[in-house]
Amino acid sequence: MDLYEGHQAHLRAFLKGEKYAYENELRVATMNSMAPGCLNPDGSPQTEKQKSGLAYSPDRGGILVSTRLGVLMKEIRTAPGTSEWHHNLIDLLIRNAKIPCRVVRSEHENL
């Protein structure tokens, strides 16, 4: 990617080819920054250490929302052409995190 494309990465994460519309997926992204008023995922307030860290941005508005991924996701589909080791790595990460969803390959490998 060139510099312009690199700055568009957060938008590109939401681009999807029409031929995969049948997947009816939901894509969620979060910034790894905290701002005044944000809570930790467990609902606790920010600590002084967090407020002095690199992820803290006093000029950024917003709120960190806690969710249970096992409720939010029922399956993860790896993209066509995903290598075997990458597919297996995603499956391993999901199992280690004890998130109760399946990791499957896209049904339309040759689209």
N, CA, C and O atoms as CSV, one atom per row, in Angstrom:
chain,resi,resn,atom,element,x,y,z
A,1,MET,N,N,0.824,-1.180,0.000
A,1,MET,CA,C,0.000,0.000,0.000
A,1,MET,C,C,0.872,1.250,0.000
A,1,MET,O,O,1.933,1.285,0.624
A,2,ASP,N,N,0.416,2.250,-0.696
A,2,ASP,CA,C,1.113,3.526,-0.599
A,2,ASP,C,C,0.588,4.267,0.636
A,2,ASP,O,O,-0.293,3.767,1.335
A,3,LEU,N,N,1.125,5.440,0.898
A,3,LEU,CA,C,0.773,6.200,2.099
A,3,LEU,C,C,-0.722,6.505,2.145
A,3,LEU,O,O,-1.343,6.377,3.200
A,4,TYR,N,N,-1.306,6.906,1.019
A,4,TYR,CA,C,-2.742,7.211,0.984
A,4,TYR,C,C,-3.561,5.974,1.339
A,4,TYR,O,O,-4.447,6.029,2.192
A,5,GLU,N,N,-3.255,4.849,0.673
A,5,GLU,CA,C,-4.004,3.621,0.944
A,5,GLU,C,C,-3.844,3.186,2.396
A,5,GLU,O,O,-4.792,2.691,3.005
A,6,GLY,N,N,-2.652,3.368,2.950
A,6,GLY,CA,C,-2.414,3.010,4.338
A,6,GLY,C,C,-3.282,3.806,5.293
A,6,GLY,O,O,-3.738,3.286,6.312
A,7,HIS,N,N,-3.507,5.067,4.964
A,7,HIS,CA,C,-4.368,5.889,5.803
A,7,HIS,C,C,-5.847,5.537,5.626
A,7,HIS,O,O,-6.678,5.974,6.422
A,8,GLN,N,N,-6.177,4.779,4.628
A,8,GLN,CA,C,-7.561,4.366,4.390
A,8,GLN,C,C,-7.847,2.964,4.931
A,8,GLN,O,O,-8.935,2.431,4.711
A,9,ALA,N,N,-6.894,2.366,5.630
A,9,ALA,CA,C,-7.041,0.969,6.084
A,9,ALA,C,C,-8.295,0.764,6.920
A,9,ALA,O,O,-8.971,-0.255,6.776
A,10,HIS,N,N,-8.615,1.709,7.786
A,10,HIS,CA,C,-9.799,1.558,8.630
A,10,HIS,C,C,-11.083,1.532,7.800
A,10,HIS,O,O,-12.065,0.912,8.208
A,11,LEU,N,N,-11.089,2.193,6.649
A,11,LEU,CA,C,-12.258,2.152,5.780
A,11,LEU,C,C,-12.267,0.880,4.937
A,11,LEU,O,O,-13.322,0.286,4.715
A,12,ARG,N,N,-11.103,0.469,4.474
A,12,ARG,CA,C,-10.999,-0.722,3.631
A,12,ARG,C,C,-11.453,-1.991,4.357
A,12,ARG,O,O,-11.864,-2.959,3.716
A,13,ALA,N,N,-11.382,-1.988,5.677
A,13,ALA,CA,C,-11.832,-3.150,6.452
A,13,ALA,C,C,-13.315,-3.412,6.255
A,13,ALA,O,O,-13.796,-4.508,6.543
A,14,PHE,N,N,-14.050,-2.410,5.763
A,14,PHE,CA,C,-15.486,-2.569,5.589
A,14,PHE,C,C,-15.898,-2.788,4.141
A,14,PHE,O,O,-17.091,-2.892,3.857
A,15,LEU,N,N,-14.948,-2.860,3.221
A,15,LEU,CA,C,-15.269,-3.144,1.823
A,15,LEU,C,C,-15.485,-4.637,1.646
A,15,LEU,O,O,-14.752,-5.449,2.209
A,16,LYS,N,N,-16.488,-4.991,0.869
A,16,LYS,CA,C,-16.803,-6.398,0.641
A,16,LYS,C,C,-17.314,-6.560,-0.779
A,16,LYS,O,O,-18.122,-5.760,-1.251
A,17,GLY,N,N,-16.841,-7.594,-1.457
A,17,GLY,CA,C,-17.327,-7.870,-2.796
A,17,GLY,C,C,-18.786,-8.297,-2.776
A,17,GLY,O,O,-19.205,-9.039,-1.888
A,18,GLU,N,N,-19.568,-7.831,-3.759
A,18,GLU,CA,C,-20.996,-8.170,-3.811
A,18,GLU,C,C,-21.243,-9.664,-3.892
A,18,GLU,O,O,-22.275,-10.151,-3.431
A,19,LYS,N,N,-20.294,-10.403,-4.482
A,19,LYS,CA,C,-20.509,-11.845,-4.623
A,19,LYS,C,C,-20.532,-12.564,-3.277
A,19,LYS,O,O,-20.910,-13.734,-3.209
A,20,TYR,N,N,-20.132,-11.875,-2.202
A,20,TYR,CA,C,-20.165,-12.482,-0.866
A,20,TYR,C,C,-21.313,-11.933,-0.017
A,20,TYR,O,O,-21.347,-12.156,1.193
A,21,ALA,N,N,-22.242,-11.225,-0.635
A,21,ALA,CA,C,-23.348,-10.618,0.103
A,21,ALA,C,C,-24.191,-11.670,0.831
A,21,ALA,O,O,-24.784,-11.368,1.867
A,22,TYR,N,N,-24.255,-12.898,0.307
A,22,TYR,CA,C,-25.038,-13.959,0.932
A,22,TYR,C,C,-24.573,-14.261,2.362
A,22,TYR,O,O,-25.332,-14.831,3.147
A,23,GLU,N,N,-23.329,-13.884,2.710
A,23,GLU,CA,C,-22.806,-14.181,4.047
A,23,GLU,C,C,-23.478,-13.340,5.126
A,23,GLU,O,O,-23.447,-13.706,6.301
A,24,ASN,N,N,-24.092,-12.208,4.742
A,24,ASN,CA,C,-24.798,-11.352,5.703
A,24,ASN,C,C,-23.974,-11.088,6.951
A,24,ASN,O,O,-24.471,-11.210,8.070
A,25,GLU,N,N,-22.727,-10.729,6.758
A,25,GLU,CA,C,-21.850,-10.562,7.905
A,25,GLU,C,C,-21.964,-9.180,8.531
A,25,GLU,O,O,-22.405,-8.220,7.899
A,26,LEU,N,N,-21.565,-9.113,9.758
A,26,LEU,CA,C,-21.454,-7.865,10.494
A,26,LEU,C,C,-19.981,-7.670,10.796
A,26,LEU,O,O,-19.329,-8.578,11.311
A,27,ARG,N,N,-19.452,-6.508,10.486
A,27,ARG,CA,C,-18.054,-6.204,10.778
A,27,ARG,C,C,-18.012,-5.135,11.857
A,27,ARG,O,O,-18.688,-4.111,11.764
A,28,VAL,N,N,-17.219,-5.386,12.866
A,28,VAL,CA,C,-17.089,-4.472,13.992
A,28,VAL,C,C,-15.618,-4.103,14.123
A,28,VAL,O,O,-14.742,-4.965,14.044
A,29,ALA,N,N,-15.357,-2.822,14.323
A,29,ALA,CA,C,-13.983,-2.371,14.515
A,29,ALA,C,C,-13.936,-1.472,15.740
A,29,ALA,O,O,-14.914,-0.801,16.070
A,30,THR,N,N,-12.820,-1.466,16.392
A,30,THR,CA,C,-12.631,-0.592,17.537
A,30,THR,C,C,-11.246,0.019,17.468
A,30,THR,O,O,-10.307,-0.595,16.962
A,31,MET,N,N,-11.130,1.204,17.968
A,31,MET,CA,C,-9.831,1.845,18.059
A,31,MET,C,C,-9.242,1.496,19.418
A,31,MET,O,O,-9.969,1.429,20.409
A,32,ASN,N,N,-7.972,1.279,19.473
A,32,ASN,CA,C,-7.330,0.919,20.726
A,32,ASN,C,C,-6.900,2.193,21.461
A,32,ASN,O,O,-5.752,2.315,21.887
A,33,SER,N,N,-7.820,3.124,21.602
A,33,SER,CA,C,-7.557,4.382,22.286
A,33,SER,C,C,-8.605,4.569,23.371
A,33,SER,O,O,-9.732,4.087,23.249
A,34,MET,N,N,-8.238,5.254,24.407
A,34,MET,CA,C,-9.181,5.586,25.457
A,34,MET,C,C,-9.299,7.095,25.517
A,34,MET,O,O,-8.338,7.813,25.242
A,35,ALA,N,N,-10.476,7.574,25.875
A,35,ALA,CA,C,-10.738,9.001,25.957
A,35,ALA,C,C,-11.444,9.282,27.282
A,35,ALA,O,O,-11.910,8.356,27.945
A,36,PRO,N,N,-11.524,10.543,27.667
A,36,PRO,CA,C,-12.243,10.864,28.898
A,36,PRO,C,C,-13.655,10.289,28.868
A,36,PRO,O,O,-14.367,10.433,27.874
A,37,GLY,N,N,-14.054,9.648,29.939
A,37,GLY,CA,C,-15.391,9.054,30.019
A,37,GLY,C,C,-15.453,7.607,29.600
A,37,GLY,O,O,-16.455,6.942,29.863
A,38,CYS,N,N,-14.414,7.089,28.953
A,38,CYS,CA,C,-14.411,5.681,28.562
A,38,CYS,C,C,-14.301,4.802,29.797
A,38,CYS,O,O,-13.675,5.174,30.790
A,39,LEU,N,N,-14.906,3.656,29.720
A,39,LEU,CA,C,-14.792,2.648,30.762
A,39,LEU,C,C,-13.992,1.482,30.222
A,39,LEU,O,O,-13.884,1.319,29.007
A,40,ASN,N,N,-13.436,0.676,31.090
A,40,ASN,CA,C,-12.777,-0.559,30.700
A,40,ASN,C,C,-13.846,-1.568,30.290
A,40,ASN,O,O,-15.012,-1.395,30.645
A,41,PRO,N,N,-13.483,-2.610,29.559
A,41,PRO,CA,C,-14.484,-3.588,29.119
A,41,PRO,C,C,-15.289,-4.208,30.266
A,41,PRO,O,O,-16.430,-4.622,30.062
A,42,ASP,N,N,-14.710,-4.274,31.466
A,42,ASP,CA,C,-15.457,-4.823,32.604
A,42,ASP,C,C,-16.330,-3.775,33.293
A,42,ASP,O,O,-16.982,-4.076,34.293
A,43,GLY,N,N,-16.349,-2.546,32.767
A,43,GLY,CA,C,-17.177,-1.496,33.329
A,43,GLY,C,C,-16.489,-0.617,34.357
A,43,GLY,O,O,-17.074,0.355,34.834
A,44,SER,N,N,-15.250,-0.948,34.704
A,44,SER,CA,C,-14.532,-0.153,35.701
A,44,SER,C,C,-13.977,1.114,35.070
A,44,SER,O,O,-13.712,1.146,33.868
A,45,PRO,N,N,-13.796,2.174,35.884
A,45,PRO,CA,C,-13.226,3.413,35.335
A,45,PRO,C,C,-11.753,3.257,35.009
A,45,PRO,O,O,-11.090,2.334,35.484
A,46,GLN,N,N,-11.253,4.165,34.196
A,46,GLN,CA,C,-9.831,4.158,33.834
A,46,GLN,C,C,-8.965,4.406,35.067
A,46,GLN,O,O,-9.337,5.160,35.967
A,47,THR,N,N,-7.827,3.769,35.087
A,47,THR,CA,C,-6.864,4.014,36.156
A,47,THR,C,C,-5.969,5.187,35.758
A,47,THR,O,O,-5.928,5.580,34.592
A,48,GLU,N,N,-5.261,5.736,36.728
A,48,GLU,CA,C,-4.324,6.823,36.432
A,48,GLU,C,C,-3.231,6.345,35.484
A,48,GLU,O,O,-2.756,7.112,34.646
A,49,LYS,N,N,-2.829,5.078,35.613
A,49,LYS,CA,C,-1.805,4.517,34.718
A,49,LYS,C,C,-2.319,4.503,33.271
A,49,LYS,O,O,-1.581,4.843,32.346
A,50,GLN,N,N,-3.585,4.110,33.079
A,50,GLN,CA,C,-4.158,4.110,31.727
A,50,GLN,C,C,-4.215,5.531,31.169
A,50,GLN,O,O,-3.922,5.743,29.993
A,51,LYS,N,N,-4.587,6.499,31.997
A,51,LYS,CA,C,-4.697,7.877,31.545
A,51,LYS,C,C,-3.342,8.473,31.165
A,51,LYS,O,O,-3.285,9.441,30.407
A,52,SER,N,N,-2.267,7.912,31.678
A,52,SER,CA,C,-0.939,8.431,31.338
A,52,SER,C,C,-0.277,7.630,30.216
A,52,SER,O,O,0.844,7.943,29.814
A,53,GLY,N,N,-0.956,6.605,29.709
A,53,GLY,CA,C,-0.375,5.733,28.692
A,53,GLY,C,C,-0.532,6.242,27.276
A,53,GLY,O,O,-1.228,7.226,27.024
A,54,LEU,N,N,0.125,5.556,26.354
A,54,LEU,CA,C,0.105,5.951,24.941
A,54,LEU,C,C,-1.263,5.796,24.297
A,54,LEU,O,O,-1.568,6.503,23.336
A,55,ALA,N,N,-2.106,4.880,24.806
A,55,ALA,CA,C,-3.414,4.654,24.199
A,55,ALA,C,C,-4.432,5.706,24.619
A,55,ALA,O,O,-5.542,5.730,24.086
A,56,TYR,N,N,-4.083,6.569,25.553
A,56,TYR,CA,C,-5.015,7.588,26.026
A,56,TYR,C,C,-4.967,8.808,25.123
A,56,TYR,O,O,-3.885,9.304,24.811
A,57,SER,N,N,-6.111,9.291,24.706
A,57,SER,CA,C,-6.194,10.469,23.841
A,57,SER,C,C,-7.227,11.427,24.427
A,57,SER,O,O,-8.428,11.208,24.269
A,58,PRO,N,N,-6.778,12.486,25.101
A,58,PRO,CA,C,-7.740,13.397,25.744
A,58,PRO,C,C,-8.629,14.147,24.754
A,58,PRO,O,O,-9.662,14.687,25.150
A,59,ASP,N,N,-8.257,14.193,23.488
A,59,ASP,CA,C,-9.051,14.901,22.486
A,59,ASP,C,C,-10.048,14.010,21.756
A,59,ASP,O,O,-10.829,14.492,20.936
A,60,ARG,N,N,-10.025,12.724,22.047
A,60,ARG,CA,C,-10.910,11.781,21.348
A,60,ARG,C,C,-12.161,11.542,22.201
A,60,ARG,O,O,-12.070,11.203,23.381
A,61,GLY,N,N,-13.300,11.721,21.591
A,61,GLY,CA,C,-14.552,11.407,22.279
A,61,GLY,C,C,-14.903,9.950,22.085
A,61,GLY,O,O,-14.284,9.272,21.265
A,62,GLY,N,N,-15.859,9.466,22.802
A,62,GLY,CA,C,-16.319,8.108,22.565
A,62,GLY,C,C,-16.456,7.307,23.829
A,62,GLY,O,O,-16.204,7.796,24.930
A,63,ILE,N,N,-16.858,6.072,23.656
A,63,ILE,CA,C,-17.058,5.176,24.777
A,63,ILE,C,C,-16.655,3.774,24.364
A,63,ILE,O,O,-16.939,3.351,23.244
A,64,LEU,N,N,-16.007,3.064,25.238
A,64,LEU,CA,C,-15.636,1.676,25.001
A,64,LEU,C,C,-16.807,0.800,25.414
A,64,LEU,O,O,-17.270,0.884,26.551
A,65,VAL,N,N,-17.285,-0.029,24.517
A,65,VAL,CA,C,-18.461,-0.842,24.776
A,65,VAL,C,C,-18.045,-2.287,25.023
A,65,VAL,O,O,-17.332,-2.887,24.219
A,66,SER,N,N,-18.491,-2.822,26.121
A,66,SER,CA,C,-18.214,-4.216,26.446
A,66,SER,C,C,-19.222,-5.113,25.726
A,66,SER,O,O,-20.393,-4.758,25.589
A,67,THR,N,N,-18.765,-6.252,25.278
A,67,THR,CA,C,-19.667,-7.213,24.656
A,67,THR,C,C,-19.165,-8.612,24.918
A,67,THR,O,O,-17.992,-8.810,25.234
A,68,ARG,N,N,-20.039,-9.575,24.789
A,68,ARG,CA,C,-19.648,-10.978,24.890
A,68,ARG,C,C,-19.584,-11.518,23.464
A,68,ARG,O,O,-20.608,-11.658,22.794
A,69,LEU,N,N,-18.373,-11.819,23.011
A,69,LEU,CA,C,-18.200,-12.217,21.616
A,69,LEU,C,C,-18.975,-13.474,21.260
A,69,LEU,O,O,-19.407,-13.630,20.118
A,70,GLY,N,N,-19.155,-14.367,22.213
A,70,GLY,CA,C,-19.925,-15.585,21.953
A,70,GLY,C,C,-21.382,-15.307,21.647
A,70,GLY,O,O,-22.042,-16.115,20.992
A,71,VAL,N,N,-21.895,-14.178,22.110
A,71,VAL,CA,C,-23.264,-13.775,21.797
A,71,VAL,C,C,-23.289,-13.028,20.466
A,71,VAL,O,O,-24.221,-13.181,19.677
A,72,LEU,N,N,-22.270,-12.229,20.228
A,72,LEU,CA,C,-22.193,-11.408,19.023
A,72,LEU,C,C,-21.914,-12.235,17.771
A,72,LEU,O,O,-22.441,-11.926,16.703
A,73,MET,N,N,-21.094,-13.284,17.883
A,73,MET,CA,C,-20.673,-14.065,16.707
A,73,MET,C,C,-21.167,-15.501,16.809
A,73,MET,O,O,-21.125,-16.104,17.882
A,74,LYS,N,N,-21.636,-16.050,15.689
A,74,LYS,CA,C,-21.960,-17.475,15.672
A,74,LYS,C,C,-20.950,-18.263,14.850
A,74,LYS,O,O,-20.796,-19.468,15.049
A,75,GLU,N,N,-20.255,-17.589,13.919
A,75,GLU,CA,C,-19.188,-18.253,13.186
A,75,GLU,C,C,-18.255,-17.227,12.568
A,75,GLU,O,O,-18.622,-16.074,12.342
A,76,ILE,N,N,-17.040,-17.680,12.304
A,76,ILE,CA,C,-16.040,-16.881,11.601
A,76,ILE,C,C,-15.753,-17.611,10.304
A,76,ILE,O,O,-15.472,-18.809,10.311
A,77,ARG,N,N,-15.821,-16.893,9.187
A,77,ARG,CA,C,-15.518,-17.483,7.883
A,77,ARG,C,C,-14.192,-16.933,7.406
A,77,ARG,O,O,-14.002,-15.720,7.327
A,78,THR,N,N,-13.282,-17.825,7.092
A,78,THR,CA,C,-12.020,-17.371,6.526
A,78,THR,C,C,-12.220,-17.133,5.029
A,78,THR,O,O,-13.003,-17.819,4.372
A,79,ALA,N,N,-11.506,-16.162,4.519
A,79,ALA,CA,C,-11.659,-15.739,3.132
A,79,ALA,C,C,-11.158,-16.806,2.159
A,79,ALA,O,O,-10.322,-17.638,2.510
A,80,PRO,N,N,-11.679,-16.771,0.937
A,80,PRO,CA,C,-11.154,-17.680,-0.086
A,80,PRO,C,C,-9.657,-17.452,-0.254
A,80,PRO,O,O,-9.197,-16.311,-0.279
A,81,GLY,N,N,-8.921,-18.506,-0.367
A,81,GLY,CA,C,-7.482,-18.402,-0.551
A,81,GLY,C,C,-6.696,-18.280,0.742
A,81,GLY,O,O,-5.467,-18.221,0.712
A,82,THR,N,N,-7.388,-18.240,1.884
A,82,THR,CA,C,-6.673,-18.185,3.160
A,82,THR,C,C,-5.854,-19.454,3.310
A,82,THR,O,O,-6.348,-20.558,3.083
A,83,SER,N,N,-4.599,-19.285,3.692
A,83,SER,CA,C,-3.733,-20.459,3.837
A,83,SER,C,C,-4.203,-21.342,4.994
A,83,SER,O,O,-4.903,-20.889,5.900
A,84,GLU,N,N,-3.807,-22.591,4.939
A,84,GLU,CA,C,-4.187,-23.562,5.980
A,84,GLU,C,C,-3.703,-23.116,7.354
A,84,GLU,O,O,-4.446,-23.209,8.331
A,85,TRP,N,N,-2.447,-22.626,7.438
A,85,TRP,CA,C,-1.917,-22.236,8.754
A,85,TRP,C,C,-2.665,-21.037,9.318
A,85,TRP,O,O,-2.862,-20.953,10.530
A,86,HIS,N,N,-3.089,-20.098,8.454
A,86,HIS,CA,C,-3.830,-18.922,8.924
A,86,HIS,C,C,-5.212,-19.321,9.420
A,86,HIS,O,O,-5.653,-18.857,10.472
A,87,HIS,N,N,-5.898,-20.177,8.671
A,87,HIS,CA,C,-7.205,-20.688,9.076
A,87,HIS,C,C,-7.079,-21.407,10.428
A,87,HIS,O,O,-7.893,-21.191,11.326
A,88,ASN,N,N,-6.067,-22.251,10.566
A,88,ASN,CA,C,-5.876,-22.992,11.811
A,88,ASN,C,C,-5.510,-22.069,12.973
A,88,ASN,O,O,-5.916,-22.310,14.110
A,89,LEU,N,N,-4.747,-21.014,12.691
A,89,LEU,CA,C,-4.384,-20.053,13.729
A,89,LEU,C,C,-5.629,-19.342,14.266
A,89,LEU,O,O,-5.778,-19.178,15.476
A,90,ILE,N,N,-6.508,-18.927,13.379
A,90,ILE,CA,C,-7.744,-18.270,13.809
A,90,ILE,C,C,-8.559,-19.228,14.669
A,90,ILE,O,O,-9.076,-18.837,15.716
A,91,ASP,N,N,-8.676,-20.469,14.236
A,91,ASP,CA,C,-9.415,-21.472,15.002
A,91,ASP,C,C,-8.794,-21.669,16.389
A,91,ASP,O,O,-9.513,-21.745,17.386
A,92,LEU,N,N,-7.477,-21.750,16.451
A,92,LEU,CA,C,-6.782,-21.917,17.725
A,92,LEU,C,C,-7.019,-20.721,18.650
A,92,LEU,O,O,-7.278,-20.900,19.841
A,93,LEU,N,N,-6.934,-19.515,18.114
A,93,LEU,CA,C,-7.161,-18.311,18.920
A,93,LEU,C,C,-8.573,-18.276,19.489
A,93,LEU,O,O,-8.765,-17.928,20.654
A,94,ILE,N,N,-9.551,-18.630,18.684
A,94,ILE,CA,C,-10.949,-18.643,19.133
A,94,ILE,C,C,-11.146,-19.689,20.220
A,94,ILE,O,O,-11.815,-19.426,21.219
A,95,ARG,N,N,-10.570,-20.874,20.036
A,95,ARG,CA,C,-10.703,-21.917,21.061
A,95,ARG,C,C,-9.993,-21.522,22.351
A,95,ARG,O,O,-10.530,-21.734,23.437
A,96,ASN,N,N,-8.788,-20.947,22.249
A,96,ASN,CA,C,-8.050,-20.534,23.444
A,96,ASN,C,C,-8.765,-19.419,24.201
A,96,ASN,O,O,-8.688,-19.345,25.428
A,97,ALA,N,N,-9.459,-18.555,23.469
A,97,ALA,CA,C,-10.214,-17.475,24.107
A,97,ALA,C,C,-11.571,-17.965,24.631
A,97,ALA,O,O,-12.318,-17.209,25.251
A,98,LYS,N,N,-11.872,-19.233,24.373
A,98,LYS,CA,C,-13.132,-19.855,24.807
A,98,LYS,C,C,-14.357,-19.098,24.268
A,98,LYS,O,O,-15.348,-18.904,24.972
A,99,ILE,N,N,-14.255,-18.679,23.005
A,99,ILE,CA,C,-15.384,-18.035,22.341
A,99,ILE,C,C,-16.152,-19.128,21.601
A,99,ILE,O,O,-15.599,-19.772,20.709
A,100,PRO,N,N,-17.406,-19.345,21.954
A,100,PRO,CA,C,-18.160,-20.468,21.379
A,100,PRO,C,C,-18.712,-20.179,19.977
A,100,PRO,O,O,-19.921,-20.032,19.797
A,101,CYS,N,N,-17.811,-20.099,18.983
A,101,CYS,CA,C,-18.270,-19.963,17.603
A,101,CYS,C,C,-17.386,-20.820,16.705
A,101,CYS,O,O,-16.242,-21.134,17.034
A,102,ARG,N,N,-17.947,-21.181,15.576
A,102,ARG,CA,C,-17.229,-22.021,14.626
A,102,ARG,C,C,-16.320,-21.186,13.747
A,102,ARG,O,O,-16.599,-20.017,13.482
A,103,VAL,N,N,-15.226,-21.796,13.295
A,103,VAL,CA,C,-14.359,-21.196,12.285
A,103,VAL,C,C,-14.471,-22.093,11.056
A,103,VAL,O,O,-14.070,-23.256,11.085
A,104,VAL,N,N,-15.021,-21.538,9.974
A,104,VAL,CA,C,-15.258,-22.326,8.769
A,104,VAL,C,C,-14.655,-21.631,7.556
A,104,VAL,O,O,-14.424,-20.422,7.565
A,105,ARG,N,N,-14.413,-22.398,6.540
A,105,ARG,CA,C,-13.944,-21.830,5.273
A,105,ARG,C,C,-15.149,-21.337,4.483
A,105,ARG,O,O,-16.239,-21.899,4.589
A,106,SER,N,N,-14.954,-20.296,3.698
A,106,SER,CA,C,-16.022,-19.786,2.856
A,106,SER,C,C,-16.495,-20.897,1.944
A,106,SER,O,O,-15.696,-21.690,1.445
A,107,GLU,N,N,-17.800,-20.950,1.729
A,107,GLU,CA,C,-18.386,-21.995,0.887
A,107,GLU,C,C,-18.094,-21.782,-0.594
A,107,GLU,O,O,-18.251,-22.705,-1.394
A,108,HIS,N,N,-17.678,-20.601,-0.958
A,108,HIS,CA,C,-17.494,-20.266,-2.366
A,108,HIS,C,C,-16.041,-19.959,-2.659
A,108,HIS,O,O,-15.702,-18.828,-3.008
A,109,GLU,N,N,-15.192,-20.937,-2.521
A,109,GLU,CA,C,-13.753,-20.788,-2.734
A,109,GLU,C,C,-13.407,-20.261,-4.127
A,109,GLU,O,O,-12.437,-19.519,-4.282
A,110,ASN,N,N,-14.186,-20.633,-5.135
A,110,ASN,CA,C,-13.794,-20.321,-6.513
A,110,ASN,C,C,-14.516,-19.117,-7.096
A,110,ASN,O,O,-14.515,-18.940,-8.314
A,111,LEU,N,N,-15.131,-18.283,-6.265
A,111,LEU,CA,C,-15.832,-17.117,-6.823
A,111,LEU,C,C,-14.851,-16.064,-7.258
A,111,LEU,O,O,-15.254,-15.011,-7.752
